[in-house]
């Protein structure tokens, strides 16, 4: 494994690969404060928060080694590590797409890195590199006052959303839509996905499933948060996706359960 060699061979001896290890963006800020917060409801993102790193490793060597072992999963657009007292033992790896980040999460969780098992989680905030690529970067969001105001607004909207859902679920509000699923349903091109965090969106799932050939679309069930349907061009392509993502952990408390939808 190339990544294991990278850990055992001094980085300075691998001169021919130094160029490929350099970050491809000059952006460095990632919103470190919120990345260490509770990860219970954090949806998949392009940015992976890495901690429990060996604090004795020099910053440059640490970044080059992280670049070497994570680049096998996809294009890395930014990698941030700091040696300040507050941020030591931590790093942020920003991939170009969510699928690459998800693959890295599944494979590298607990990987022994400089004699310590790495702990990985999706970052709670979007990296500056990702925001700039999407055209949504907002420098004002770094202002603590602005961030607190937006947090309060978000909490207010969430309470209003919960109240609306509670009213819709009251008796007499109409029957809930029937979900046509069956654990014994024969293989077909439509998958039924359960175990999703309520904050999951169709776009998030699309980025996760589009790594598989034949992906067509994601259909969320608005009246029942936590479930969705994913359609492929053929039964065979849907089967490959089911095998690849069965049990995939969206976050530490939510694992996806996939089955064939009943037609």
N, C-alpha and C positions, 0 to 999 in steps of 0.2 A: 504493500500500500504506500503510495507516495507520501500520504500525510504522516505515516509513522516514520518514514525516513527523514522527513522534515524535522521531526522532534529529536531525532538522534544525531543528525548531522549538523554541525555548526552552520548557521545561516550564512556566515561570511564566506564559506567555501563553495557556495552555490551561485557564483557570480552570474552565470548565464540566465538565471531566472529572476534576478532582481527587478528587471524591467516589468515583468508581468505581475510582480507583487505590489507595485505602486498603486495607490488609490487613483481612481479615474476622475476624481472631482476634488476641488479645493475646499469644499464645504466641510465644516467640522462640528458645528453645534447640533446637539440632538435632544435637548430637553431632558437632561440627565435626572433631574429631581423626581419626575413622575415615573421614570422607567423602573424605579425600585419599589413602586407601590404594589398593592395587591393585584394579582394577575387573574383573579377569578372570572372576570367577564371580558377579558381582552381578546378581541377577534384577531384572526390571522393578519399579518402585515408583512411588508418587505423587510422590516428591521427586527433583528434578533438581539435580545439583551443577554449577554454572557457574564456570569459571575463565578465566584469560587476559583478565580485564577491565581496562579502562584505569584505572590506579590514581590518575590525576589528577582523576577525576570525583568531585564531592562526594557523600557518602553519600545524602542526600535525593534529589538529582537522579538518581543511579544507580538507586535503588529505584523511583522513579516511571517511569523509562524502561524498566526491566525489566518492571514491571507492565504497561506499555502494550503491549510487543511480545509478551509471553507470554499475556496475557489472551484473545487471539484463539483460543487452543487449548482453553480451558475455564476453569472456575471455579478461581481461585487462593485457597487458604485461608490461606497464609502466605508471606512472602517475607523472607528474612534476608540482610543484608549488613552487614559490619563494616569499620571503617577501622583496626583495630589492625594492627600490623606483621605479625603472624603470619597474619592473615586477609584482608589487603588483596588486591584483585584477584579475590576470590571471592564467590559468592553461592549461596543455596539457594532454589529455587522449589518450593513445595509445592502440587500440584494436588489437586482433590477426588477424582480417579480416575486409574487407571493409563493408561487409553486416552488421556486428554488429555496426560499426560506423554509417552507414546510418540509421539504426533503432533508434539509440540513438539521432541522429540529428533530425529526424522527431518527436520523442516523447518529447524530453527535451528542445526544442527551446522555450525560454521564461518561463521555469519552475521557480517558485518562490523559491529561494534558499537562506536561511537566509535573508528573506525580500527583496531580489533583484532578478529581472528576469534575468536568465542566457542568454547570447548571445553566440551562437555556430556557428562555421564555420570550414570547413576542413582546416587543416594546409597547408601552401603553400610548406613547405619542409618536406621531409620524416624524421621520427624520427630515432635516432641512433638505437633504439631497433629493429625497422622494417628492417633497412638496414643491421644490423648484422644477423638477422634471414634469410634474403635473400642472404647473402654473398656479398652484394654490399657496405658495409661500407667503407668509404674512409676518414681517419683522416685528410688528406691534405685539404679536402673540408672545414674545419673549418678555414683555413688560409684566411684572408680577400683578400689578393692579388690573390690567386687561385680562390676564389669565383667570384671576379670581372672579371678575365680573362675568366672564363667559361660562365659568364653572357653575355659578349660581343660576344663570339663564338655562343652562343645560339641565340642571336638576329640576328647575321649575317645569320645563317642557316634559321631562320624564314623568313627573307626578301627574301632569295633566293627561299624558298618554295612558298611564295606569288607571286613572279614574275613568277614562273613556272605555277601556277594555272591560272594566268591572261592570259598567252600565250595559255593555253589549252582552255580557254573560248572564245577566239577571233573567229569571224566568219570564217568559212572555216576549222576550226580545227577538224570538224567531229561532228556528232550528239551526244548529251548527251544520256546516257543510259536511257531507259524507266523504271520508277519505277512503278511497278504494285501494286497500292494501291487504296483503295476505302473505304470511311467512312462507307458505307453500306454493305461492304463485310461480308459474313456469318462467324461465328466463325470457326476457324481452328487452326492448331498447330503452325502457323508462325505469329509472331507479327511484326508490322512495328513501329519503334521507331523514333520520331522526337524531335527537340528541344535540341539536344546535343551540348555542346561546341565543337569547332573544334579540340581541343586537346584530345578529347575522343578517347580511343583505344579499340580494341576488348577485350583485357585483363581486362580493367577496367569494361566494361559492363558485362563480364563473371562473375567477382567477385560479381557483384550486382545481377545478375539473377540466379546464381547457388544456392542461398538460397531456391529457389523454386524447388519442385520435378519435375523430367522429363526434366530438362534443357539439351539441346543437344549442341547448338553452337550459336555463334554470327557471323554475316556476315556484315562487314562494306561496305559502298559504297564509294570507294576512290574518284570517280569523283564528289561526292556530299557530302562534309563534313557536319556533323550534323545529319545524319540519319543512320539507321542500321536495320537489320532484326535479330530477335531472334527466334530460333526454339526449340520446345518442342516435347516430345514423343507423346503427344495427345492434342486434342482440349481442354479437360477439364483442363489439367495442364497449358496450355497457358492462359486460362481464369482466373485461380487463380492468375497468375503472373500479368496479365493485371490489375486486380482489386487491387492488392497489391501495384503496382508501378505507377499507373496512377497519373500524376501530381507530381511525386517525383522530388524534387529540387536537381539537380546536383550541383548547386551553387546558390548564391543569385539572379542571373540573368537568369538562364536557368532551366526550368521545363520540364520534359519529357512528351510527348504526345504519348500514345500507341493506336494502332488500329490493327485489323486483316489484314494481307496482302491479296491482291487479287490474287487468283491462276489462 
